[in-house]
């Protein structure tokens, strides 16, 4: 099993242990609305289990079948397992956060950032599992 590694241009750095689930959270840049996605690592791929949006607008309309609970639109995106996720880095938006067991940390605090390189999230090679 592999944990979660982040790479911002200096090579993959392990940040979560094997078989852990995590939440990726951010604030949408135009509407300033919270967005969260629950992920897990399965068979060396990233699997998206659930997405939550705090509001609507600017391309954030919940899809058909979404349900509204406790102030969030919840839905299961029809996304296949992914080998990696690439997140753009911008000085004009708040940092993405990775959350585990109720504790959230900015992604840039977890990796050695090289300039304004995007951050890549991917399962760690087995030798790098934290």
N, C-alpha and C positions, 0 to 999 in steps of 0.2 A: 504494500500500500504506500501511497505517497501523500505527503502533506501539501500545503499550498505554498508556492514560491512566487515572489514578486521580482520583476526585473525592470529597472529604469535606465538601462544602458550599461550597467557595470557587471552584468551577469546575474543569474537567478540567486535570490536570497530567500531561504526558508523562513516563513513567518507563522505557519500554523501546523500542528502535528497531523499525522496520518489519521484518516477516517473522520476528520472533523467537518462539521457543517459550519458555514459562515454566512453572514449577511453583508452584502455590499450596499452602502447607503450614500446618497448624495442629494444635493439641492439642485433642481433643474435651473438652468442659467437664465431663462427669460421670465418665467412665472414665479421663480423662487419657491417652488413647491417641493416638499420632501418626496423622495422616491427610494424604495428599498427592494432588494431582491435576495431571496434565500437560495443559497447554492450548497451543493455537496460534491465531493469527489467520488467518482465511481468508475472503476476500470480504467484509470488514467485519463479521465475526461471530467470536465466541469458540467454538472447537471443543474439546471435552473428549476427549482421546485415551485416557487411562488413569487409573484411580484406585487408590490403595494405602491399606490400613488395616493398622496394626501389630498389632491385636488385635480382639477381638469384645466385644459387650455393649452395653447401653443404646442399642439401635437401630442398632448398627453391624455387624450380621451380614452377612457377605459374601453376595452374591447367587449364585444357581445359576450354575455355570460359572466361578466365581472359582477361581484357582489360588494355591497357597501356595508362595512362593519367597523364600528368604533372609530369613525372618522377617516377610514381608508377604503379605497377601491382595491379589492383583491382579485387576482386572476392568475391562471396558469398559462404562461406564454407557450405557444407551440414551437419550441426551440429544441433542436436536436442536441445531444451532448457535444460539447465543444472542447477542442484541444487547448484553447487559451482564450482569454479576453484581453483586448487592447483598450486601455482608457487614455484618452487624450489628456495632456497636461496643459493648463492655461492659467496665466496670472490673473485672468478676469473672472474666474469661477472658484468657488470653494472646493477644497480637496475632497476626493472620494474618501469614504471611511470603510474600514473592514471591522465588522462587529462579531464578537463571539462571547457567548455566555453573558450577554447584557453589557459588555464592555466594548466601546467603539474607539478606534484609533485612526488618525489620518494616515492614508497610505504613504505619504511622503515622509512620515516619521518612522516608517518601517524599513525603508530602503535607502541605499546610497544613490541619490538622484544626480544624473549627469545632464546638466542644462535643463531644457524643457522637454526632454524625451518623454514619450508616452510611457505609462506603466503597464507591463504585461503581467497578467495573473495566469498561472498555469500550475498543474500538478507538478510537484518537485520530482526530479529524477530520484530514484530510490536511495542513492547514496547521500542525498541532501536532505532527507526527511528530518525535520527538527525533533 
